[in-house]
């Protein structure tokens, strides 16, 4: 994740771009990401941003794909930053919409079963990291939403979590179970957080870093011998899939997850276990004795057999000279 733009020395244009995004109340991580890619674009050519144009943008995109092997999410973040720069901060006469996005591969989310989640949680060494992952799984939170939780966000009387730092600065209420409440109370008794954040970082006024939880999750997955690619976001995917398999409707799951579009939630239809298990295979419809087998053309074909494994007479075979017919007794 890029360093905060406040801790970096920005060019005057990049600084003005950060101020333009701040005026529009964009998220801090969005400002950090856009300014990082724009500064990277300028340093690649060694020229100021106001001297670069469409041809340099095209060369920079090819550089990201062919040389840096950038992921499609990182590539599209750079495109978003450049579009904002030349549409808002440095308006240009050429059409900004001509800067193409990359087609992002559509991958299914990684989902863990209940037994795998139990093994993963049990293998997390630190109590704080274990409680963060458990909170994500119990309430379907994003990692940043879990680390920014405050003690005042826990409404034990209504059994709800108040998510203030949602994606896109959207606030929502999420129900949680009595078991999670007991775990959070036990965590509070042992750690006694003094700052505003329930899961504080190095200092009480700073939330726990996402990288720390991600490293702990990878270590726990290795210790639990889970071969899947497990990240903290896998807890959120497992929560949504578990609700879907339990019979909760998609619209409710979409609201609980804080999705902007209902179509985003429909991806979990492709990974729910009962849906996949109930789908038959056409191979199962074929009779077992009539399943095709590969035959070696160099070997003579075996005579057909009866049900008890003995060779059956071929009715089309004619008897040789001096041999009795099978339907006529020999004299």
Residue frames relative to the residue before (quaternion, step in Angstrom):
aa qw qx qy qz dx dy dz
X 1.0000 0.0000 0.0000 0.0000 0.00 0.00 0.00
X 0.5083 -0.6687 0.4421 0.3148 3.64 -0.84 0.90
X 0.5509 -0.5991 0.4733 0.3370 3.52 -1.22 0.64
X 0.6219 -0.5547 0.3942 0.3875 3.56 -1.14 0.61
X 0.5302 -0.6556 0.4339 0.3175 3.56 -0.95 0.87
X 0.5899 0.5749 -0.3695 0.4301 3.60 1.19 -0.40
X 0.7046 0.4290 -0.2534 0.5053 3.57 1.21 -0.47
X 0.6583 0.4594 -0.3119 0.5082 3.59 1.28 0.17
X 0.4323 -0.6646 0.5411 0.2804 3.53 -1.22 0.56
X 0.1265 -0.8241 0.5516 0.0240 3.55 -0.40 1.26
X 0.5273 -0.5848 0.5057 0.3525 3.53 -1.24 0.47
X 0.6704 -0.5090 0.3323 0.4255 3.61 -1.13 0.40
X 0.6627 0.4940 -0.3204 0.4626 3.61 0.96 -0.79
X 0.6612 0.4940 -0.3124 0.4703 3.61 0.94 -0.84
X 0.6258 0.5282 -0.3373 0.4644 3.58 1.08 -0.68
X 0.6513 0.4946 -0.3145 0.4819 3.57 0.99 -0.79
X 0.6152 0.5420 -0.3399 0.4607 3.58 1.08 -0.71
X 0.6414 0.5123 -0.3220 0.4717 3.59 1.00 -0.81
X 0.6509 0.5027 -0.3151 0.4735 3.58 1.03 -0.75
X 0.6216 0.5357 -0.3418 0.4581 3.60 1.06 -0.72
X 0.6736 0.4730 -0.2960 0.4847 3.59 1.00 -0.77
X 0.6231 0.5363 -0.3399 0.4568 3.57 1.09 -0.67
X 0.6264 0.5286 -0.3335 0.4657 3.58 1.05 -0.75
X 0.7133 0.4367 -0.2484 0.4887 3.59 1.08 -0.73
X 0.4449 -0.7379 0.4122 0.2959 3.56 1.35 0.26
X 0.2461 0.7577 -0.5566 0.2356 3.56 0.93 0.92
X 0.6267 -0.5667 0.3861 0.3702 3.54 -1.20 0.57
X 0.6186 -0.5701 0.3966 0.3675 3.54 -1.19 0.64
X 0.6580 0.5034 -0.3166 0.4619 3.59 0.95 -0.80
X 0.6160 0.5333 -0.3489 0.4630 3.60 1.08 -0.61
X 0.6446 0.5107 -0.3183 0.4715 3.58 0.97 -0.83
X 0.6589 0.5092 -0.3107 0.4583 3.58 0.92 -0.90
X 0.6866 0.4931 -0.2905 0.4484 3.59 0.91 -0.91
X 0.6838 0.4917 -0.2999 0.4480 3.60 0.83 -0.94
X 0.6780 0.4786 -0.3014 0.4695 3.59 0.88 -0.87
X 0.6085 0.5546 -0.3537 0.4439 3.59 1.07 -0.67
X 0.7094 0.4509 -0.2708 0.4691 3.60 0.82 -0.95
X 0.6352 0.5224 -0.3384 0.4573 3.60 1.03 -0.68
X 0.6537 0.4898 -0.3107 0.4861 3.59 0.96 -0.80
X 0.6269 0.5304 -0.3289 0.4663 3.56 1.07 -0.72
X 0.6227 0.5400 -0.3227 0.4653 3.56 1.07 -0.75
X 0.6755 0.4889 -0.2936 0.4674 3.59 0.94 -0.87
X 0.6830 0.4857 -0.2980 0.4570 3.60 0.91 -0.86
X 0.5817 0.5952 -0.3810 0.4027 3.60 1.09 -0.56
X 0.7625 0.3176 -0.1834 0.5331 3.60 1.03 -0.75
X 0.3973 -0.7405 0.4685 0.2726 3.60 1.21 -0.19
X 0.6225 0.5041 -0.3382 0.4940 3.56 1.16 0.61
X 0.5751 -0.5886 0.4225 0.3798 3.62 -1.14 0.48
X 0.6553 -0.5634 0.3522 0.3592 3.53 -1.21 0.57
X 0.6687 0.5126 -0.3173 0.4351 3.61 1.03 -0.67
X 0.6625 0.4751 -0.3166 0.4848 3.62 1.27 -0.03
X 0.6217 0.5371 -0.3400 0.4576 3.59 1.26 0.03
X 0.1147 -0.8185 0.5626 0.0178 3.56 -1.12 0.69
X 0.8230 -0.2751 0.1694 0.4672 3.58 -1.25 -0.35
X 0.6530 0.5186 -0.3349 0.4387 3.59 0.95 -0.77
X 0.6532 0.4951 -0.3131 0.4798 3.59 1.02 -0.77
X 0.6152 0.5378 -0.3507 0.4575 3.58 1.06 -0.68
X 0.6487 0.5145 -0.3152 0.4637 3.57 0.97 -0.84
X 0.6612 0.4952 -0.3076 0.4722 3.61 0.94 -0.84
X 0.6447 0.5185 -0.3184 0.4628 3.58 1.03 -0.76
X 0.6363 0.5184 -0.3318 0.4651 3.59 1.02 -0.72
X 0.6483 0.4955 -0.3161 0.4840 3.58 0.99 -0.79
X 0.6198 0.5414 -0.3355 0.4584 3.58 1.07 -0.70
X 0.6538 0.5128 -0.3139 0.4594 3.59 0.97 -0.82
X 0.7098 0.4611 -0.2656 0.4615 3.57 0.97 -0.86
X 0.7834 0.3856 -0.1893 0.4492 3.57 0.70 -1.11
X 0.7600 0.3661 -0.1961 0.4999 3.60 0.95 -0.80
X 0.7786 0.3541 -0.1852 0.4839 3.57 0.66 -1.09
X 0.2525 -0.7936 0.5129 0.2082 3.58 1.26 -0.36
X 0.1296 0.8359 -0.5188 0.1236 3.54 0.99 0.90
X 0.5144 -0.6104 0.4987 0.3377 3.55 -1.17 0.61
X 0.6173 -0.5698 0.3876 0.3796 3.56 -1.20 0.47
X 0.6108 0.5313 -0.3653 0.4595 3.58 1.08 -0.51
X 0.6665 0.4822 -0.2995 0.4833 3.59 0.99 -0.80
X 0.6178 0.5439 -0.3341 0.4591 3.56 1.08 -0.76
X 0.7045 0.4573 -0.2707 0.4703 3.59 0.85 -0.92
X 0.5809 0.5507 -0.3800 0.4635 3.61 1.14 -0.45
X 0.6399 0.5076 -0.3236 0.4777 3.57 1.03 -0.78
X 0.6321 0.5212 -0.3325 0.4672 3.61 1.00 -0.78
X 0.6500 0.5114 -0.3198 0.4623 3.61 0.92 -0.84
X 0.6541 0.5141 -0.3166 0.4557 3.58 0.96 -0.81
X 0.6741 0.4844 -0.2929 0.4745 3.58 0.95 -0.87
X 0.6294 0.5279 -0.3386 0.4588 3.58 1.02 -0.71
X 0.6597 0.4920 -0.3129 0.4741 3.57 0.94 -0.83
X 0.6374 0.5486 -0.3311 0.4279 3.58 0.96 -0.87
X 0.7960 0.3260 -0.1664 0.4820 3.59 0.70 -1.06
X 0.6324 0.4860 -0.3554 0.4874 3.58 1.25 0.19
X 0.7844 0.2950 -0.1400 0.5274 3.59 1.01 -0.83
X 0.7755 0.3675 -0.2078 0.4694 3.58 0.53 -1.17
X 0.7910 0.0825 -0.0278 0.6056 3.60 0.91 -0.91
X 0.1424 -0.8199 0.5470 0.0911 3.64 0.29 1.15
X 0.1163 -0.7954 0.5945 0.0207 3.54 -0.91 1.00
X 0.5563 -0.6295 0.4205 0.3427 3.62 -1.11 0.62
X 0.6305 0.5142 -0.3617 0.4553 3.60 1.10 -0.52
X 0.5906 -0.6186 0.4025 0.3262 3.50 -1.17 0.74
X 0.3828 -0.7443 0.5051 0.2105 3.55 -0.63 1.17
X 0.6148 0.5796 -0.3467 0.4073 3.58 1.10 -0.66
X 0.5556 0.6037 -0.3961 0.4121 3.58 1.27 -0.14
X 0.5239 0.5859 -0.4327 0.4417 3.61 1.24 -0.14
X 0.2682 -0.8304 0.4619 0.1587 3.62 -0.22 1.20
X 0.3882 -0.6601 0.5898 0.2561 3.50 -1.26 0.55
X 0.4584 -0.6473 0.5270 0.3053 3.54 -1.26 0.37
X 0.4665 -0.6604 0.5092 0.2951 3.56 -1.07 0.74
X 0.2778 -0.7963 0.5206 0.1329 3.52 -0.48 1.24
X 0.4590 -0.6781 0.4866 0.3046 3.63 -0.83 0.90
X 0.3391 -0.7358 0.5535 0.1931 3.55 -1.01 0.87
X 0.0083 0.8118 -0.5794 0.0729 3.55 -0.34 1.30
X 0.4679 -0.6599 0.5126 0.2878 3.53 -1.14 0.68
X 0.5193 -0.6522 0.4445 0.3276 3.61 -0.99 0.70
X 0.4670 -0.6379 0.5340 0.2997 3.53 -1.23 0.56
X 0.0789 -0.8082 0.5834 -0.0168 3.56 -0.79 1.09
X 0.2237 -0.7612 0.5976 0.1159 3.56 -1.04 0.85
X 0.4380 -0.6686 0.5340 0.2757 3.54 -1.15 0.65
X 0.7084 -0.4604 0.3137 0.4333 3.55 -1.28 0.20
X 0.6619 0.5030 -0.3143 0.4584 3.59 0.97 -0.81
X 0.6531 0.5033 -0.3168 0.4689 3.60 1.02 -0.74
X 0.6298 0.5196 -0.3374 0.4684 3.59 1.01 -0.74
X 0.6398 0.5303 -0.3238 0.4524 3.58 0.98 -0.81
X 0.6623 0.4908 -0.3020 0.4789 3.58 0.98 -0.83
X 0.6497 0.5240 -0.3206 0.4477 3.57 0.97 -0.84
X 0.6751 0.4920 -0.3024 0.4591 3.60 0.82 -0.95
X 0.6640 0.5211 -0.3076 0.4393 3.57 1.00 -0.82
X 0.7064 0.4664 -0.2609 0.4642 3.61 1.15 -0.55
X 0.4976 0.6220 -0.4558 0.3971 3.62 1.22 0.07
X 0.3732 -0.7842 0.4416 0.2254 3.63 -0.44 1.12
X 0.7437 0.4003 -0.2293 0.4839 3.60 0.87 -0.93
X 0.5175 -0.6689 0.4429 0.2978 3.57 -0.93 0.94
X 0.6483 0.5241 -0.3234 0.4477 3.59 0.97 -0.80
X 0.6766 0.4815 -0.2955 0.4723 3.59 0.88 -0.91
X 0.6333 0.5292 -0.3302 0.4581 3.57 1.03 -0.76
X 0.6649 0.4969 -0.3085 0.4645 3.60 0.97 -0.79
X 0.6130 0.5408 -0.3536 0.4547 3.61 1.06 -0.66
X 0.6872 0.4679 -0.2874 0.4756 3.59 0.85 -0.94
X 0.6347 0.5257 -0.3317 0.4592 3.57 1.04 -0.72
X 0.6411 0.5138 -0.3168 0.4740 3.59 1.06 -0.75
X 0.6230 0.5331 -0.3379 0.4621 3.58 1.02 -0.74
X 0.7000 0.4701 -0.2762 0.4612 3.57 0.88 -0.93
X 0.6926 0.4961 -0.2845 0.4396 3.58 0.98 -0.81
X 0.8033 0.2509 -0.1216 0.5262 3.61 1.08 -0.64
X 0.4627 -0.7095 0.4369 0.3026 3.62 1.22 0.03
X 0.3421 0.7700 -0.4772 0.2498 3.59 1.04 0.72
X 0.4867 -0.5791 0.5561 0.3441 3.50 -1.30 0.38
X 0.6542 -0.5344 0.3515 0.4036 3.56 -1.20 0.46
X 0.6733 0.4907 -0.3042 0.4618 3.58 0.90 -0.88
X 0.6224 0.5341 -0.3412 0.4593 3.59 1.10 -0.63
X 0.6682 0.4963 -0.3017 0.4650 3.58 1.00 -0.79
X 0.7009 0.4704 -0.2874 0.4526 3.60 0.88 -0.88
X 0.6934 0.4513 -0.2783 0.4879 3.61 1.17 -0.44
X 0.3824 0.7232 -0.4942 0.2943 3.60 1.19 0.22
X 0.1822 -0.7565 0.6191 0.1056 3.53 -1.12 0.74
X 0.6462 -0.5261 0.3769 0.4044 3.54 -1.24 0.45
X 0.6584 0.5194 -0.3123 0.4464 3.58 1.03 -0.72
X 0.5941 0.5804 -0.3679 0.4182 3.63 1.22 -0.26
X 0.6279 0.5261 -0.3331 0.4668 3.60 1.25 -0.25
X 0.0878 -0.7863 0.6116 0.0041 3.56 -0.51 1.23
X 0.1809 -0.8326 0.5171 0.0816 3.58 0.02 1.31
X 0.6172 0.5556 -0.3613 0.4241 3.63 1.09 -0.52
X 0.7606 0.3099 -0.1774 0.5422 3.60 1.05 -0.75
X 0.3501 -0.7644 0.4682 0.2719 3.59 1.37 -0.06
X 0.5025 0.6168 -0.4338 0.4228 3.54 0.81 1.11
X 0.2797 -0.7117 0.6186 0.1805 3.50 -1.30 0.57
X 0.2753 -0.7500 0.5818 0.1524 3.55 -0.92 0.94
X 0.1459 -0.8026 0.5765 0.0480 3.58 -0.33 1.27
X 0.1274 -0.8272 0.5464 0.0305 3.57 -0.35 1.27
X 0.7515 0.3751 -0.2003 0.5044 3.59 1.03 -0.78
X 0.1648 0.8111 -0.5414 0.1480 3.59 0.80 0.98
X 0.6574 -0.4966 0.3813 0.4194 3.54 -1.29 0.27
X 0.8089 0.1789 -0.1717 0.5331 3.53 -0.85 0.98
X 0.5231 -0.6628 0.3881 0.3694 3.59 1.26 0.52
X 0.4023 0.7007 -0.4849 0.3349 3.56 1.10 0.75
X 0.2667 -0.7622 0.5751 0.1310 3.54 -0.95 0.94
X 0.0629 0.7916 -0.6048 0.0595 3.57 -1.06 0.77
X 0.3627 -0.6962 0.5778 0.2236 3.54 -1.33 0.37
X 0.0922 -0.7985 0.5949 0.0005 3.56 -0.89 1.01
X 0.3690 -0.7168 0.5355 0.2515 3.63 -0.82 0.87
X 0.0826 -0.7827 0.6139 0.0604 3.55 -1.19 0.53
X 0.5637 -0.6512 0.4186 0.2881 3.52 -1.23 0.60
X 0.6225 -0.5323 0.4088 0.4025 3.61 -1.21 0.34
X 0.6012 0.5584 -0.3694 0.4362 3.60 1.09 -0.57
X 0.6457 0.4951 -0.3250 0.4819 3.59 0.99 -0.76
X 0.6221 0.5379 -0.3450 0.4524 3.59 0.99 -0.75
X 0.6508 0.5045 -0.3165 0.4710 3.58 0.99 -0.80
X 0.6503 0.5094 -0.3166 0.4663 3.60 1.01 -0.78
X 0.6653 0.4945 -0.3072 0.4675 3.59 0.96 -0.82
X 0.6400 0.5110 -0.3315 0.4684 3.58 1.01 -0.68
X 0.6437 0.5058 -0.3215 0.4758 3.57 1.01 -0.77
X 0.6293 0.5184 -0.3316 0.4747 3.58 1.05 -0.76
X 0.6667 0.5020 -0.3143 0.4524 3.60 0.91 -0.86
X 0.6371 0.5285 -0.3340 0.4507 3.61 1.02 -0.72
X 0.7178 0.4548 -0.2585 0.4594 3.57 0.98 -0.81
X 0.7752 0.3603 -0.1902 0.4828 3.60 0.95 -0.80
X 0.1103 -0.8279 0.5361 0.1225 3.60 1.08 -0.71
X 0.0344 -0.8298 0.5567 0.0159 3.64 0.51 1.08
X 0.2949 -0.7871 0.5259 0.1298 3.54 -0.85 1.04
X 0.6640 0.5023 -0.3119 0.4577 3.59 1.16 -0.45
X 0.7107 -0.4439 0.3324 0.4329 3.51 -1.31 -0.28
X 0.6867 0.4755 -0.2819 0.4722 3.59 1.15 -0.54
X 0.4955 -0.6553 0.4873 0.2958 3.54 -1.06 0.81
X 0.7598 0.1930 -0.1100 0.6111 3.57 1.03 -0.82
X 0.0602 -0.8394 0.5402 -0.0006 3.56 0.15 1.26
X 0.4856 -0.6661 0.4944 0.2759 3.51 -1.31 0.43
X 0.8294 -0.1363 0.1226 0.5277 3.55 -0.95 -0.90
X 0.7617 0.1829 -0.1141 0.6111 3.55 1.15 -0.64
X 0.6256 -0.5928 0.3481 0.3688 3.63 -1.06 0.63
X 0.7054 0.4695 -0.2717 0.4563 3.59 1.12 -0.57
X 0.6595 0.4531 -0.2973 0.5210 3.61 1.30 0.16
X 0.4268 -0.7021 0.4957 0.2814 3.64 -0.86 0.86
X 0.6511 -0.5116 0.3981 0.3948 3.53 -1.29 0.40
X 0.4801 -0.6874 0.4657 0.2829 3.58 -0.88 0.95
X 0.5329 -0.6441 0.4507 0.3130 3.56 -1.03 0.82
X 0.6210 0.5599 -0.3489 0.4233 3.59 1.01 -0.77
X 0.6252 0.5496 -0.3432 0.4351 3.58 1.03 -0.72
X 0.6792 0.4689 -0.2895 0.4848 3.58 0.93 -0.86
X 0.6360 0.5370 -0.3350 0.4416 3.58 1.00 -0.74
X 0.6503 0.4984 -0.3154 0.4787 3.59 0.99 -0.79
X 0.6515 0.5084 -0.3171 0.4653 3.58 0.98 -0.81
X 0.6436 0.5177 -0.3217 0.4629 3.60 1.04 -0.72
X 0.6514 0.5027 -0.3217 0.4685 3.61 0.95 -0.79
X 0.6468 0.5145 -0.3152 0.4664 3.58 1.00 -0.81
X 0.6621 0.5045 -0.3049 0.4627 3.58 0.94 -0.86
X 0.6371 0.5208 -0.3316 0.4615 3.61 1.00 -0.76
X 0.6483 0.4993 -0.3206 0.4771 3.59 1.04 -0.72
X 0.6642 0.4946 -0.3073 0.4688 3.60 0.95 -0.83
X 0.6938 0.4559 -0.2691 0.4882 3.60 1.06 -0.73
X 0.3488 -0.7663 0.4678 0.2688 3.59 1.33 -0.11
X 0.3064 0.7154 -0.5491 0.3045 3.51 0.82 1.10
X 0.3169 -0.8014 0.4701 0.1905 3.63 -0.37 1.13
X 0.5558 0.6234 -0.3985 0.3791 3.61 1.17 -0.28
X 0.5211 -0.5951 0.5026 0.3488 3.55 -1.31 0.35
X 0.0312 -0.8382 0.5419 -0.0541 3.56 -0.11 1.34
X 0.0073 0.7589 -0.6502 0.0346 3.54 -1.00 0.98
X 0.6740 -0.4634 0.3456 0.4599 3.62 -1.16 0.12
X 0.6236 0.5448 -0.3493 0.4385 3.61 1.07 -0.62
X 0.5247 0.6250 -0.4116 0.4058 3.60 1.23 -0.33
X 0.5811 0.5772 -0.3708 0.4378 3.59 1.14 -0.58
X 0.6526 0.5095 -0.3017 0.4727 3.56 1.02 -0.81
X 0.6454 0.5059 -0.3158 0.4773 3.60 0.98 -0.83
X 0.6664 0.5015 -0.3063 0.4589 3.59 0.94 -0.84
X 0.6057 0.5506 -0.3437 0.4603 3.58 1.10 -0.69
X 0.6955 0.4766 -0.2801 0.4589 3.58 0.81 -1.01
X 0.6700 0.4887 -0.3061 0.4675 3.58 0.93 -0.84
X 0.6298 0.5374 -0.3332 0.4512 3.58 1.04 -0.73
X 0.6484 0.5004 -0.3174 0.4780 3.58 1.00 -0.79
X 0.6516 0.5191 -0.3201 0.4510 3.58 0.97 -0.84
X 0.6763 0.4820 -0.2910 0.4749 3.57 0.97 -0.82
X 0.6518 0.5072 -0.3098 0.4712 3.59 1.22 -0.49
X 0.6273 -0.5820 0.3240 0.4035 3.59 1.26 -0.03
X 0.4461 0.6716 -0.4760 0.3513 3.61 1.22 0.18
X 0.4681 -0.7013 0.4597 0.2788 3.59 -0.88 0.91
X 0.6489 -0.5659 0.3618 0.3574 3.53 -1.21 0.62
X 0.6318 0.5456 -0.3497 0.4253 3.60 0.95 -0.75
X 0.6552 0.4953 -0.3140 0.4762 3.59 0.97 -0.78
X 0.6472 0.5104 -0.3215 0.4662 3.59 0.96 -0.83
X 0.6293 0.5397 -0.3326 0.4495 3.58 1.01 -0.78
X 0.6686 0.4866 -0.3002 0.4755 3.58 0.98 -0.80
X 0.6546 0.5150 -0.3169 0.4537 3.59 0.98 -0.79
X 0.6968 0.4612 -0.2691 0.4790 3.58 1.04 -0.76
X 0.4141 -0.7211 0.4660 0.3023 3.59 1.18 -0.39
X 0.2992 0.7642 -0.5169 0.2436 3.57 1.10 0.64
X 0.4624 -0.6733 0.5063 0.2766 3.54 -1.04 0.79
X 0.7897 0.2044 -0.0937 0.5708 3.56 0.99 -0.83
X 0.5229 -0.6374 0.4785 0.3022 3.52 -1.09 0.80
X 0.6007 0.5863 -0.3590 0.4082 3.59 1.11 -0.60
X 0.5838 0.5840 -0.3784 0.4182 3.60 1.11 -0.55
X 0.6740 0.5050 -0.2924 0.4530 3.57 1.01 -0.79
X 0.5937 0.6141 -0.3664 0.3689 3.59 1.10 -0.56
X 0.5034 0.6489 -0.4410 0.3621 3.62 1.18 -0.21
X 0.6279 0.5552 -0.3453 0.4222 3.60 1.11 -0.56
X 0.5043 0.6310 -0.4317 0.4015 3.58 1.23 -0.13
X 0.6785 0.5172 -0.2837 0.4378 3.56 1.13 -0.64
X 0.7522 0.3839 -0.2103 0.4926 3.61 1.17 -0.32
X 0.4887 0.6557 -0.4640 0.3405 3.62 1.15 -0.06
X 0.5329 -0.7049 0.3842 0.2673 3.53 -0.83 1.08
X 0.6681 0.4929 -0.3491 0.4345 3.70 0.74 -0.79
X 0.6194 0.5501 -0.3440 0.4421 3.57 1.07 -0.73
X 0.7019 0.4527 -0.2734 0.4770 3.59 0.94 -0.86
X 0.6680 0.5140 -0.3146 0.4367 3.59 0.97 -0.79
X 0.6786 0.5008 -0.2977 0.4472 3.59 1.08 -0.64
X 0.5724 0.5843 -0.3885 0.4242 3.60 1.24 -0.09
X 0.2884 -0.7823 0.5214 0.1814 3.65 -0.54 1.07
X 0.3907 -0.6736 0.5703 0.2614 3.50 -1.38 0.19
X 0.5169 -0.6507 0.4458 0.3326 3.65 -0.87 0.79
X 0.5677 0.5991 -0.3913 0.4070 3.61 1.15 -0.49
X 0.6402 0.5375 -0.3286 0.4395 3.59 1.10 -0.67
X 0.6241 0.5548 -0.3452 0.4284 3.61 1.18 -0.32
X 0.5946 0.5780 -0.3704 0.4186 3.60 1.20 -0.37
X 0.5145 -0.6139 0.4851 0.3508 3.64 -1.05 0.66
X 0.5553 -0.6454 0.4053 0.3329 3.58 -0.94 0.86
X 0.7000 0.4773 -0.2854 0.4480 3.62 0.93 -0.90
X 0.7143 0.4280 -0.2578 0.4901 3.59 1.21 -0.33
X 0.3644 0.7210 -0.5144 0.2875 3.59 1.18 0.28
X 0.4728 -0.6880 0.4568 0.3073 3.62 -0.79 0.87
X 0.1351 -0.7662 0.6250 0.0634 3.53 -1.16 0.74
X 0.4766 -0.6454 0.5072 0.3149 3.53 -1.12 0.63
X 0.1563 -0.7938 0.5842 0.0643 3.58 -0.86 0.95
X 0.4113 -0.6875 0.5438 0.2500 3.54 -1.09 0.80
X 0.3601 -0.7663 0.4808 0.2280 3.66 -0.47 1.11
X 0.6306 0.5499 -0.3418 0.4281 3.63 1.16 -0.42
X 0.6812 0.4613 -0.2889 0.4897 3.59 1.22 -0.38
X 0.5205 -0.6241 0.4649 0.3514 3.62 -1.07 0.69
X 0.5174 -0.6504 0.4598 0.3128 3.50 -1.03 0.78
X 0.4509 -0.6892 0.5015 0.2649 3.56 -0.99 0.88
X 0.5239 -0.6309 0.4555 0.3465 3.61 -1.04 0.67
X 0.5733 -0.5934 0.4181 0.3800 3.58 -1.04 0.58
X 0.2837 -0.7659 0.5609 0.1350 3.53 -1.10 0.74
X 0.4681 -0.6423 0.5299 0.2959 3.50 -1.31 0.46
X 0.7414 -0.4129 0.2792 0.4494 3.53 -1.27 -0.06
X 0.7157 0.4344 -0.2651 0.4783 3.64 1.11 -0.65
X 0.6427 -0.5655 0.3197 0.4062 3.59 1.20 0.31
X 0.5722 0.5895 -0.3893 0.4166 3.67 1.25 -0.12
X 0.5546 -0.6081 0.4505 0.3460 3.52 -1.16 0.61
X 0.2762 -0.7612 0.5681 0.1467 3.54 -0.97 0.90
X 0.5246 -0.6373 0.4445 0.3479 3.62 -1.03 0.71
X 0.3918 -0.7018 0.5492 0.2288 3.48 -1.12 0.76
X 0.3433 -0.7795 0.4761 0.2190 3.62 -0.41 1.12
X 0.6566 0.5156 -0.3313 0.4397 3.59 1.11 -0.35
X 0.5604 0.6113 -0.3945 0.3958 3.60 1.26 -0.21
X 0.2994 -0.7613 0.5526 0.1595 3.62 -0.79 1.03
X 0.4836 -0.6639 0.4735 0.3181 3.67 -0.96 0.76
X 0.5064 -0.6555 0.4783 0.2919 3.54 -1.15 0.67
X 0.7023 -0.4385 0.3282 0.4547 3.62 -1.29 0.05
X 0.8243 0.2254 -0.1863 0.4848 3.57 -0.95 0.90
X 0.6093 0.5320 -0.3588 0.4658 3.58 1.29 0.03
X 0.4594 -0.6880 0.4756 0.2989 3.62 -0.96 0.80
X 0.5184 -0.6152 0.4903 0.3352 3.50 -1.20 0.57
X 0.5438 -0.6524 0.4008 0.3435 3.63 -0.93 0.76
X 0.7035 0.4484 -0.2794 0.4755 3.62 1.14 -0.48
X 0.7012 0.4015 -0.2552 0.5310 3.63 1.26 0.03
X 0.4091 -0.7269 0.4845 0.2636 3.67 -0.68 1.01
X 0.4688 -0.6716 0.4984 0.2841 3.53 -1.10 0.74
X 0.3873 -0.7257 0.5289 0.2086 3.56 -1.08 0.77
